[in-house]
Amino acid sequence: MSYVGPDFEPPQPRRSRRGPLTVALAALVPGALLGWLVYATVGGSGDGGGSDQATVRSSPPAASSPSADDATDDGKKPGAGPTPTASSTSAPAASGPLKGKVVVIDPGHNPDNFQHPSEINRKVNIGTNWKECDTTGTSSNDGYTEAKFTLDVAHRMRTLLEEQGATVKLTQDGDRPYGPCVDERARIGNEAKADAVVSIHADGSGAGNRGFHVILPGAVHAGSADTRAIVAPSRDLGERVAGRFVAVTGSAPSNYIGDGSGLVTRKDLGGLNLSTVPKVFIECGNMRDSKDAALLTSGAWRQKAAQGISEGIVSFLRG
């Protein structure tokens, strides 16, 4: 997700590190990113760890995951039926630890937004003020779009979470001409009475800026926005997602935002301000940095990203 566009401020200048990585990470909420320290020390395998309660079994395994050029690039298994539409709800497994839980996955942007400039540029009410409906998102220097990335990760997450028994809903599945707008994205999660919502993105910052960060809702009580009830559970969700993302992917927290914590609180995002259920955004990496882009365009890495995010959701929902 580029920092130029609706809901986002201009890029922040890169901050110098305050000290060694271990010092920066020590400031994290205890345990949230312990996996990165383990990885940095022993060269972790990126296959995840933690308790059985929070582990999501990866399917398919990373070793056989599709690449960016494969026909199964969207994470669906060969021969699978059509993907459910954004307005449909998945059929959950007969049993599983998440049976009865509803998860909404919000794939950032839409592959066809660029064809509808007037529609995505119209202003919508985000509770505290008015901002554009949506943006086209960013892309890698080689043209791999954020919208394609987010939808692919969302498909992989849906498979993993359904295997845990969850009912999964996507805010869009590439099945509509543009959007949905940021206010509708929030409304979809609210109307589903979701137990957790995660919005998937990738950043468009400058070269050399690397790593992921999770965006948490700040306390907003103005206009039609009131996030006070979801601030605490959303932080819990975000910390668990960040911790599992590190452990499974081996990626480091952002080196340009969040002071090395991998966590950022914001009050200017309509998708968070209008949410009445626990919700976070995750910027999985920076598409404009060649090293991060090499990960984001890898099918095997996207499978790890989907697994890490999913494990964080499972951990949050099981408490």
N, C-alpha and C positions, 0 to 999 in steps of 0.2 A: 504494500500500500504506500503510495507516494505521500509525502508530507505536504504536497501541493495539491489542493483540491478541497472538497467539502469535508467538514469535520476535522481538518488538519491545519496546523500552523506551519509556517516556513521551517525548513530544516534548522536544527540547532547546531551550532558549531561543535566540532569534535572536542571532547574534553580530555584533558590529559589524565592518565591513570593516577590515582592517589597513592598507589603503592603496588606491590606485587599482587598477583591475582588472588592469592590466598587471603591477603588482607582485605581486598575488596569484597570477596565472597563471605568473609567472616561477618560482615555487616548485615547479611541476609537474615530474614526470619529463620530461626533455627530449623535446620533440616530441609528447608525448601530446595536448596541446590547442592546438597551434600554429594549427589552423584557426580557433579563436575569435578569436585576435588578428588574423588576416587579415580575418575577418568584421567585427570591430569597427572596423577601420581603413577598409575600403573598402565596407562595407555589402554583404557577400557575398550571392550569389544563392541560397545554400542548395542548390545542385545538386551539391555535392561536388567533390572534387579528388583530389590525390594520384596515386600511380603507377597504371599500368594493372593491375598485379598485384593491387591491393587494391580495385579498382573493381567494383561490382556494377551491372549495367545495370538501371535501374528499369523495372519492367513491372507495371502500366501507368504511363505518364508521370504526374508529379505534376499536370500541367495537366488531365488527364482522370480523375484519381483520384476515387473516389466520395466523397460527403459523408456526414456522420453519418446522414442520413435516407434515403440511397439503398438500393435493394433489394440492391445488391451491397456493402453496408457491411462485410461480413466480408472483403473483399479478393479474393473469388473472382470470376472473370470470368463475365459473364452466360452462362447455358447450361452452365456447368461441371457435372461430375458430382458425386456426393456426396463430402463431405470424408472422408478416411481417418479411422478411429477412432483413439483414443489408443493402442490396442494394436497398430496396424498400422504398417508402415514404408513410406515412399514409394518409388516406383520411380524411381531416379536417371536422369539423362540418360545417353545412350549415351557421351558424352565430356564433358570439362570439367575445369577446374583442380582441382576438388574430388572428382573421381571416386575412389571408395574411401574417402572420409571420411564419418564419421557425425556428424551434428549433432542434438542434442536441444534442442528449444525447450520451455520450461516456462511456459505462460501462467498467471500468478498467479491463485489462487482459482478459483471455479467459479460460473457464473451462477445455479445453483440451491442454493448453499450455505445461503442464508437459509432455505430450506425444511427444513433438516435440522440444527437447532441441537444436538440431543443427539449426533449423529454427529460434527459438526465440533468440538464442545467436549470430546470424550473425549481423554484424555492419550495421547501416544505418546512413545516413547523417542527423543531426538534425539542420543544418544551420551553427552552430558555430564549430562543431566537429562531431565525429562519436561515436555512442553508440549502445548498443544492441537493437535489434528489440523490445523486450518486456521481461517481466518476468512472472513467474507463479503467482506472488502476494503472499500474506500472508494468514494466516488462524487463527481461534481461537484455543485454546489449545485442544478443543474437535473435531477439524477437520472441522469446518464450514469454507469454503473457501471464500476468498475475491471475487473471480470471481463469485461465486454463489450469494453473497450479492449484488454486483454491478449490476448484470443483473436483480435481483429481484426488486431493487429500480428503475432501469431504466424502467421496465415494468409498475410499478405503476405510475411513472411520466408521461409516455406516455399517459396513460388513462386520467390522470388529465388534461394534457395540451391539448389533443385533445378535451376534453369537453369544453375548452375555445376557440376552433376554430383554434388552431395552427396546422400547418403541422409539424409532428415530424419524425425525422430520427435517427436511432441508428447506431453507427459505427460498431457494431457487435451484433448479437442476439443469440450467441451460435450455429450458423449455419455454422461455418467454422472451419477447423481443428485447427487453431491457429491464434493468432493475432486479428486484424491487427497490424502491426508494428506502432511505435509511429509517424513516418512520414506520414503514410497513414491515421492515425486517424486525424491528422491535415488537411490533404488534403480533407478528406470527408466533414469536416465542411466548408472549403474554397469553394469547388466546389458546395456545396448546397447553397452558399451565405447566410449562416445562420445568423439570427439576434442575436442569442445567442447560445453558446455551453457550456455545463457543463460536465466535466469529473468526474465520480463517483468513489470514492475509500474508503478504510478503511486502517488504518495504522497498522504497525507491530512493534511498539515500546515496551519498557520494561514495566513490570507490575508496576502499580502505576501511570503511565503516562496516563492521561485521557483527554477526551474532543475532540472537532472537531476543524479543522482549514481549511480555504479557501486559496488556493494558487493563487496568482495573477501574471501575467506576468510582468517582469521588462523590461525596455527599452533596447532592443538589436538591434544593427545594425552592423552585421558582417556576412560575407559569404552570404548565401542565406536567412538569417534570418533578418527580419525587423519588430519589434513589435511596433514601435513608434506610429503608428496610432491607435493601439488598447489598449494601456496602460490605458488611461483615461476611456474609456467606460468599459473596463474589470474590473477596480477598482469599478466603479459604480455597475456593475453586482455583483461582489463579496461581496460588502458591503450589498447589498440588500438580497442576498442569506444568508449571515451570520446572518443578523438581523431576517429574517423570520425563519431560522432554529432554532435559540434560542427560539423564541416565540412559535413555534409549538411543538418542541420536549422537551423543558425545559433543553436541554443539555447545559453545560457550555463550553466556549472557552477552547482550549487546555491549560493545566497547564505545558507543557514542551516545547512548541515552540510558537513563536508569542508574547511573553511577555504579555500574557493574553488578547490580542486583537482579537484572532481568525482569524487574517489575516497575511499572510506570502507572501513576494515577492521573486520570484526566476527567475534566468536567465539561468538555466541549464536543463530545461525540453523541450524536442523536441516537445511535444504536444502543448506547448505554444509558443515556439520560432518560429515555422513554421506557426502559425495561422495568418490569415489576417482578422479574424472576432473576435468580443468580445468573450473571452473564459476564464474560470477559472476551477480549480480543487477543489473538496471538499473531505477532509479526514473526514468521518462521525464519526469516533471514533477509538479507539485502540483495535484491535482484541485480543491482547495479555494481556490485563487487564481483569480480570474476571468480573468486574462490567460493563465495556463498552461492553464486549462480550455478557453479558446477554441482553443488549439492541439490539445489532446488530443482534442477532439470534432470536429476537422476531418479528413475522409478524406484530403485532400491532404497534410496534415502527418503523419498516421500513415504514409502511404506513404514520406515522407522518413525518419521514425523507423525504419521497417523496413529501409530501404536503408542508413541509417547503421550500424545494429547489424550488419546482414549484411556490410557491407564490413569492419567490424572483425573479424568471424569469419573472413572470407576472408583478410584480412591475417595473422591469427594462424596459420591452418592452412597458409598458403603460406610462412610464416617470413620 
